Amino acid sequence: MIRAQTIEPWLKQHHAAPVAEGLAGRPLADIEKQVILSTLQQFKGHRVRTASALGIGVRTLGMKLKRWREEGELAEAIAHE
């Protein structure tokens, strides 16, 4: 018998973070960045889990973060959260 207490923490970890409303009319690049950063925050910076949850490779995630950091967008995006 599997008790609810046994699987409850696991279920909570794997739920996607809610995405902010009001996405209509925003550029897809901005929405992508918001979803990636929210998911990264949900997994406390763990890139492998974040990439897995988003269905992308860890290298792809790393390259996006690197590009945003180099363009100065990463610090700005984190400051607005």
Buried (B, 14 or more C-beta within 10 A) or exposed (E): EEEEEEEEEEEEEEEEBEEEEEEEEEEEEEBEBBBBBBBBEBBEEEBEBBBBBBEBEEEEBEEBBEEBEEEEBBEEBEEEE
